[in-house]
Amino acid sequence: MITLREFDIRQEGGLLLGWVRSRAELVVWAGNTFAWPLDDAQLAGYAADASLSKYTAVERAGGTAVGHVSLRLHEDGSGARLGRVLIDPAARGRGLARAMLAETLRHAFDDLHAASVDLGVFRHNRTALNLYESLGFRVENVLEDVEEVDGERWTALQMRLPAPGTHTSTSLPPTQTQTTTQTTTQTQTTTQTTTQTQTTTQTTTQTHTQTHTPPQPQPQPRPHTGPPRPEPAGPATG
């Protein structure tokens, strides 16, 4: 239904200018990346950004460009950022956004080997939010009042979708937990046995020394004639 091709500003730059029809629509599409009104110079800078992969969504039947989307791989290798999601206003209501996103996610996970895909969406954009949730995205962070448009404060939601088959829980499975517990118990038992063995060895050595050491003559106490002996120092209290 939908294929992706690399964005060509010479062919599709004019389409983006026509698809974004107001400042509010510009902010919904790209946040504060661009200034209103969008123009050729800003799009040229956008197209020249080599860190961002930009795609045009094309209907297979007829080859008509109907959408735009971008992906940016995170430098730390943690995944990719999905952005610039836009469908031609004249083609909306036909399921093209879902088809475009499905193909984009397939590309991110299968071709780019992204561990996850994250995105930002304004909370009042319920249509987009519902679509992302239906694709498996979940909210991870809420940025309150990050934009002001026409006197209104907009809140952004940060969402993420792990790659298929990725386990997000850090809890150990029960079998691993049990094995770890048993290993710890065995280690404690071994330590205890070793300590007992050392104690036994020490006791045997002391006994052996006492058995083979000839008794020493005990000195006879002498009467004390000097000043009183000092008492042993006790624990410090001050």
N, C-alpha and C positions, 0 to 999 in steps of 0.2 A: 504493500500500500504506500509506504514512504521509504525513500532512500535518502542518504546524506551525501552531500558533496562539499568540497571545500568552498568557503565563501569567497566570491569574486566581486570586489567592490565595483568593478566596471559594469558588471551585469546586474548585481543585486543591491548596490548602494542606494539607487533611486527607490527601490522597493521599500527598504527600511525607512527612508524619509517619508514615504507615503503611509506606512503602517503606523507610525507614531504620530498621533494627531494633536496632542496637548502636552503640557508640562507634567500633568498628573500621570498620563500614560508613559511619559519618558521615565519618570521616577519609578513607577511600577516595573518597568522593563529593566532599567539599569541602575537604580539607586541614584547616587550623586555623581556617577561617572561622567555624564555629559551635562552640558548647560542647554537650557531651552532658549531659542529653538535649535533643534538638531540640524547640523549642516554638513556639507561635503568635507570640510576641513577636519571636523571632529571624527567623522567616519574614517577618514584617511589615517588618522592617528590610531584609531581602533584597529583597523585592518593591518597596520604595520606592527602591532604588538605580537612579537614572536612567541611570547610565553603563553599565549592564549590560542587554542584551536577553535576556529569558527566554522560553522557548517550551515549550509542552506538545505532545508528539507524540501524534497521534490516528490510530487506524486508520480508514481510509476506509470500510471495511465495518463499520457499526454505530456509528462515531463514538466509540469507547471510548478514553479517555486511557490510554496505556500507557507513556509516558516523559517525560523532562524533559531540557532542554539549555539552555546559555546561550552567548552570544557577546558579547565586548567588543572594540570597535574601539580599536586603539592610538592614542594621541594624536598620535604622530609620523607617522601614515598608513602605517606599515610593514605593517599586516595586522590580524588579529583573533585574539583568544584564545578558544579553545573550552574550555568547562568545564561542571561540574555535570551530567555525562552519567549518566543513571540510567534504568533500565528496571524496571517493575513486576516484582517477583520472581515473581509468578504467571504472567507472560507471557514469561519468559525461555526461551531455547532454540528460538525460532521465527524467528530472523533479524531481529528488530525493531530491535535496536541498530544493525546495519549499515544498515538502511533509514532509520532516523532520522538517522544520521550522514551518509549520502549526501545526504539532503534538506537537512540543515543546511549541508553544504559547498557544495551548489549555491546555496543562498541567500547564503552568504558571498561566493562568487566572482561570481555572476551579478547579484545584487541589490545587495549592499553594495560590490562591486568591491574586495574585499580582495586585496592582492598575495600574501598567504600566510596560513595559519592555523597557529597553534602551540598546544601543550597540554602539560600535565604529567600523568604517570602513574607510580604506584609500580611499582618493578621487579618486585615479587613478584606483581603483578596480571597474570598471564600471559595470561588470556583477553582483557582489554582491550588489552594490549600487542600481541598477535598481530593483533587486529582493526585497530588503528591502522596497523600495518605493512602489512597487506593493502590498506589504503586509500591507501598511498603515503607515510605519515608516516615520517620518519627521525629518529633520535636526534641531537641537536646538543649536549647538555650533560648531565652526570651530577651530581646533588647528593647526596652521600653522607650518610646518617644524618640526614636533615632532620626526621624525626618519630620519636617514641618512643610506641608503642602497646602496652599490656599487657606492658611490659618488653622489647619488641623494637624495634630500630632499623630504620626504613624509609628506603630510598633512592629518590629521585625521578628520573625521566628527563624531560628537556625535548625535545619533538619538534616538527617543523615540516613542513608540506606547502605547497610553492609553488603558486600558481595555475596551472591548465592552460596549457601553452604558454610558461611562464616559464623563461628560461634562467638557471640558477644559477651557471654557470661564468663566471669573469671572464677567461678566456684568449681572446685574439683568434683568429678563424679564420685558417687558413694564408694565405689570399689577402690578408687585411688585414695580417698580419705581413710578408708579402713586400712589399706596397706601402709599408709603413712603412720597411722596410729600404732599398728603392730610393730613397725620398724622402730618407732620411738620407744615403745615399751621394751623391745628386745635390747635396744641400746642402753636404756636405763638399767635393765637387768644385768647386762654385761658389765656396765660400769660399777654396779653394786657388787657383783661377784669379784671384779678386779680389786675393788677397795677392800673387800673382806679378805682376799688373798694377800694383799699387801699388809693388812693388819695382822693376819696370821703369821706372815713371814717376819714382821717386826717383833711380834710376841715371841716367836721361836728364837729369834736372834738374841733378844734380851734374856730369855731363859737360858740359852746356851752360854751367854757371857756370864750370867750369874752363876751358872753351874761350874764353869771352869776357871773362874777368877777366884783366887784364894782370898779368904776373908782378911780384911785389913784391921789392924788393931784400932779400937775406938779410943780417941783421946778422952782423958778424964776432965770433966769440967773444973775450971778454976774459979775460986771466989772472985766476984766482980768488985773492984775497989774504986773505979773511976765514976764519972758522971753517968746518969741514966741513959740507956741505949735508945736511939730513935726508933719509932714504930715504922713498919713498911709503908711506902707511899700508897695511898688509896686512890680511887678514881677521881679525875678532875671534875669539879663541880662549878668552876667559875671561869 
